[in-house]
Amino acid sequence: MKDSKIETNSNIALYSKYRPENFAEVLGQDHIVKAIDGALKAGKVSHAYLLCGPRGTGKTTIARIIARELGTSPNDIYEMDAASNRKIDDVRDINNNIGTMPFDSKYKIYILDEVHMFTKEAWNALLKTIEEPPKHVIFILATTELEKVPETIVSRCQSFIFKKPTDIVLASVVTNVAKKEGYTLEEGGASLIALLADGAFRDALGTLQKIISFSQGKIISLKDIEEVTGSPKTILVDNFLDAIASKNIEEGFLCIKRAGVDNLDMNIYLKMILVKLRYALMLRYAPKMKNEIESSISEHDMKYISDLVALKPEYISSSTLSVLLGAYQSLCNSPISELPLEMALVEILNEK
């Protein structure tokens, strides 16, 4: 185990450097912040918290903020990764040490990450301790797989479900951190990084750090971001949608082939297509949302989908979106990465 002291050297990862230090700085988890912050201010402290949700959404951050709000010093915070400390002997070490009083705080706080990795024997050893810990001990458990945590443990904790932040929230964080580091991202760059991060703050800032490390100047172009991340070029997404709109199956196959030749991740390529098609449908069927859509995408993308919708193409439709969603779900099981999108193209354009 180790305390939660955070490094401050210049080589620190951006995710750690800009990790929220209080509830006011936490983004995208308002429902959790409101509940926990309100309870702590009212003096209602639980003996055990269970934080569940996708990776990179702030579970460990919230755990550390709880400790900080309770005035717990680094000497009395113990963090353990259950992925590498998952056996009964590791839990016995906890049980043997919880009886000693804190060094210089009111509470000793144990932050146990990836707890779904504990063995059955380890869970059994922890159960009694979780149920009746000493008054000076608080457990904060974190997991990405709630279904693997025994119900007997869940029922003895206050549970909070984390959700993925929206791409808008992620793009805002990326933009602000880039500015603090002295960089400016070209329009659409932050949105692309957010999309690639798939709802994880850690991944978004990790990608930003990689981009900054390869940057030759303080202004980072969309082209540079595409090259560093290996993400599909915007034009390749537009061309595929144009092919569907014009019922040009040959051009659609060529777009997919170009993506394959460029060794692009088909998951990312198809996701970018889905995102743009979704906004096109929103603009087509709910035009009053135009301002909201404009605030979410680049000027280039807004002009593109506006022009696309103005033509009222038959195949830019909800049924097309549904077929492409099915293709996206099939990607992980396909022996040929391009095949699900190729089959979807044929189905959309009703080619026999």
Helices and strands as residue ranges (DSSP letters): H 14-17, G 23-25, H 30-41, E 48-52, H 59-69, G 74-76, E 77-81, H 88-97, E 108-113, G 115-117, H 120-131, E 137-143, G 146-148, H 151-154, E 158-161, H 167-180, E 184-185, H 189-197, H 201-214, E 219-220, H 222-229, H 234-245, H 249-261, H 266-285, G 287-289, H 290-294, H 299-310, H 318-330, G 331-333, H 339-348
